Every structure is written in C-alpha cells, then in structure tokens.
C-alpha cells in the first residue's frame, strides 16, 4: 500500500496556481439529446489531466484549474449531464434524468477523450468524483496514466446509508428535521428514495421544500466538520442547487447503478495505474474506512491520511492534492 517516491525535479507547490481561463471550450453532443460542456486550459502540449467533479451534479469550478501547473498540464474540465453548463439542465423539472446514469457518464468521458485526441490522462476528483473515476478507470484502465482522489467514496449502499441515516447519531436534531420533513408514511423507510420522489413531483412547492430540507441536512453535516461552514449547499444559486439536489438524489436512490461492492471487488483492474488516495481522518460524512479498504485492494495506490481534515478539506489536504498532482506529472 505504501509507496516510495523519488525526489522530485521541482519543489511541490504549496498554494494553488494563479487563476487561468480556458483556451478552448465547447458542447459535446453525447447522444440522448445531451450537450456536455467541456473546457481545456493550461498548455495544449502538456500532460493531459481530467477533472471529475463531485455531487453528483455540482458542476466543475474555476478553482479546479488552479490545482495544475499550467505550463506542464493540459487540463480538461467538464460538467456532467444535467448540471453546470451542460444541457438540458436538471433544474428544469421537465428535464428527464432517464439518460443520466453512471454508465452514461463513463461513456461521456470516453467520448470526450476521443474528441480531444487524448491517448491517456491523469484523473483527478473527489467525493462523488472518486466513484466516477474508479468506475471509468476499471472500465478503461489503458486510458488512465494516474489517479489522484481526495474524499474517497465508492457510493456503496452502506456509505449512502451512513450519510443520510448513520450520521444522525451525531446530529440527532438536524437528522430528525430531515426525516420529519417527509410525510409520516415515508419517515420510516428509505429516506433518499422518498426525497427523490418528492424532488421529481409535478408540484413546484413540493420540489422546492424537498430541495430546501435536503440541503439543510447536507449543510448540518458539513458545518459540524473541522473547518466546516454553514450554508455550503443552501447558499448555492437556485438553479445550481436544484440541479445538485435532484441529480444527487437520483443517483443515490439507485445506488449509482453499481453492483454493491463492485468497485472494490474490481480494484485489481487498476493494477499498474499509480494512484494517490487523500482522505481526512475527521471526514464525518464519508469515513476513512472506504479509502482504507480501497488502498488495501489496489497495490499501486498510496493512502495519504490528513489528520486535521474533514470532507470539506483543509490547507493541509489541499497541499497534499497539489503535491500528488505534481508528483504524477514528474512520473508520467
């Protein structure tokens, strides 16, 4: 599990790189009426890297560009189906999510790689992004030069149950509010499935209330972490918030269309791919155990535990990400 690294040619960065703008962007026709937004920045002749955002449904962020040395990397970002600048947008209640599954996203990533003429790329992401990275890499290992993940998740039922039920042991008040916002008959079953139904209700007031109550719970979990802040979900612009909640509930209610434990079982397919798994020991919503299990099953992965960090990160976790990306650039 532990890996030794040669001395780097360049000192690893300790702060994000300056803001940059894309040198190219577009909408990729992905089929099913989907237009997937993508952008590239940095050095067109640099080492390719793909940023895989979390959520699901959060969309890519400009700050992700700053994790890569723009002189050394060709950085690709994309908004997964239904969110960000991709169209149709999940904030629109008439937008069907029928063609928005993990399989569709894997296919979109591969289509984008081919569209941009990239042979192999480094994959970087966190939280839900780590699940999608693993699913893609296990399907297309020959197209992956390396992996850097922070906030490791595999979206197994046990992980979803922990986030939307188990964490309530630590936050009984906010969790009871999350549960009791549902009609009485739905409070004692699968809460995620119940919210998913309400987020797709034909009634606008029902959808709005469900999104508000879902984000209140997400906010409570994050706010009680080290360096957590209140309102990290609820303060998002309305369109972004509606898409995030609707897509997240859609994926989690269906276990991300992944067989339980499949990503861990198939980690042997990652053999030969160097990986860095970075996880905060104090991550309340996504406990360290998942990262630990993955590192044990993936011999080419290094597990970096950041003692002072939760799911939202910390300066130390950010430095670990910057160092890992720089190290992969040296090695590839």
LINNOR-V390350 format. One record per residue. N is the residue number from 1. OMEGA is omega in whole degrees, -180 to 180 (none if undefined). Layout:
# LINNOR-V390350
N,OMEGA  N,OMEGA
This chain:
# LINNOR-V390350
1,-179  2,-179  3,174  4,-176  5,175  6,178  7,-178  8,176  9,-179  10,175  11,-179  12,179  13,177  14,178  15,177  16,176  17,-180  18,178  19,176  20,178  21,178  22,172  23,176  24,176  25,180  26,175  27,-178  28,177  29,-172  30,-176  31,180  32,-178  33,-176  34,174  35,-175  36,179  37,175  38,175  39,176  40,179  41,-178  42,-176  43,-179  44,179  45,-178  46,180  47,-175  48,176  49,179  50,174  51,-179  52,-173  53,-178  54,-177  55,-2  56,174  57,-179  58,-177  59,179  60,-175  61,180  62,-179  63,178  64,179  65,-172  66,178  67,-174  68,175  69,-175  70,177  71,-173  72,-173  73,164  74,-171  75,179  76,173  77,176  78,175  79,180  80,-174  81,172  82,-176  83,179  84,-179  85,175  86,-178  87,-1  88,-172  89,-176  90,176  91,177  92,-175  93,179  94,179  95,178  96,175  97,-178  98,-178  99,179  100,-179  101,178  102,178  103,178  104,-178  105,175  106,179  107,179  108,179  109,-180  110,177  111,179  112,177  113,179  114,-180  115,-177  116,178  117,-179  118,179  119,179  120,180  121,171  122,179  123,177  124,175  125,-180  126,178  127,177  128,179  129,179  130,176  131,-178  132,176  133,-179  134,179  135,179  136,-175  137,178  138,177  139,-175  140,-175  141,-179  142,-179  143,-174  144,179  145,-180  146,-178  147,170  148,-177  149,168  150,-176  151,-169  152,172  153,173  154,176  155,173  156,179  157,-179  158,179  159,178  160,179  161,178  162,-175  163,-174  164,176  165,-175  166,-179  167,177  168,176  169,179  170,-176  171,-174  172,-179  173,178  174,-179  175,178  176,176  177,177  178,180  179,-172  180,173  181,177  182,173  183,-175  184,-177  185,-176  186,-174  187,-172  188,178  189,-180  190,-175  191,-179  192,178  193,179  194,177  195,179  196,178  197,-177  198,178  199,176  200,179  201,174  202,-178  203,-176  204,-179  205,178  206,179  207,-178  208,180  209,-180  210,178  211,179  212,-176  213,176  214,-178  215,177  216,177  217,178  218,178  219,-178  220,-180  221,-178  222,-176  223,-178  224,174  225,172  226,-179  227,176  228,-180  229,178  230,173  231,-177  232,176  233,-176  234,-177  235,179  236,174  237,-172  238,-177  239,180  240,-180  241,-178  242,180  243,180  244,-176  245,-177  246,-179  247,180  248,180  249,179  250,-179  251,-175  252,177  253,180  254,-180  255,179  256,180  257,178  258,174  259,-177  260,178  261,-174  262,-178  263,177  264,179  265,-175  266,180  267,178  268,178  269,179  270,-179  271,-179  272,177  273,178  274,-178  275,173  276,179  277,-176  278,-174  279,177  280,180  281,-175  282,179  283,-176  284,-175  285,-179  286,-173  287,-176  288,-175  289,-179  290,179  291,180  292,-180  293,-179  294,180  295,179  296,-177  297,-174  298,-173  299,-177  300,-179  301,173  302,176  303,177  304,180  305,180  306,-169  307,-171  308,-170  309,169  310,-177  311,-178  312,178  313,-179  314,175  315,180  316,178  317,178  318,178  319,178  320,177  321,180  322,-180  323,-179  324,179  325,179  326,180  327,178  328,178  329,178  330,-172  331,-172  332,none
